[in-house]
Amino acid sequence: FIGVDSRDERSAALGFLADVGVSYPQVIDANARFAASVGTMGIPFTEIVDASGSVVYRQFGTISPEMLRSALAEAGVTVARSD
């Protein structure tokens, strides 16, 4: 996992992520260049890329843990339940 934070100040983004308990790596896309390059239409946005580099899942808007587990399974990733 890697998170891409678009159009936010770094300190504000990192503060929010800490508040909600996000622990995976984050990069800042301050000018939204990455967002534009993958064609995002807004945030939040989830995209799963498999080991060969193919996009296997795209979701605009929020995603539930079950939706994420299912999408990862389609990409060949097994995720242990934590709840």
Summary of the structure (lengths in Angstrom):
residues: 83
radius of gyration: 13.5
end to end distance: 18.9
largest distance: 36.1
contacts: 171
relative contact order: 0.14
helix: 31%
strand: 23%
